[in-house]
Amino acid sequence: MLEWNIQSRAHACQGCGRDFKNRETLHTVLFDERQAYHRQDVCEACWQAQYGEGANHRRGFVSHWQSTYEPPPATPPDPIQKETAETLLRKLLENHEPQHAGAVFVLAVMLERKRLLKVKAQAVESGRRMLIYEHVRSGDVFTIPDPDLQLDQLESVQRDVAHLLEHGLQPAAVPAEASAASPATTEPADAAPPPPPAAGAENLAPASPAAAGESPS
Ligand SMILES: [Zn+2]
């Protein structure tokens, strides 16, 4: 199974070791190395010498594209800024949280619409579509599986995304679903919507405050 991942653009050619210059055109070649896609960033000369025409015949070749190198910004972004779609996507990918697979996909689509990510390649792994996005500025490559969302899952995924953007990614202290650890079960994973409240239920006294299970900090 391919892992989700983010791979940063190299700052030096991985063929000859020379530092990339500002605005230099570089070549990214993506190879499938079983557990993950592995990117290789090389300068024009190394591309011509080592890859060139034959790259797509190499074992495991997935994709190739060119981009323009830009050095990272001198000042790191403000660490206390609010969670954005991009910071959230990075955290979700780094944490490998399969329960947020839908959110990961939706966030990637949001960033694609904002033109921050561009689809560079698509591949099918074990019957599942994998999308390879490149960040237009940093050149980071995001490998994201298409969760093949069904129409009836969209609402809960949208809710998950909204909740994550509002509250950030909480440490997984509470095992939300005990079955999450055993993917072998044939139990359908999609949660059925809760039944409508019985007539008159809203007139009952509210439940005890402790029932919600969430206490402020
Ligand atoms: Zn080189």
Boltz pocket constraint, residues with backbone or C-beta under 6 A from the ligand:
constraints:
  - pocket:
      binder: B
      contacts: [[A, 13], [A, 14], [A, 15], [A, 16], [A, 17], [A, 18], [A, 42], [A, 43], [A, 44], [A, 45], [A, 46], [A, 47]]
      max_distance: 6.0
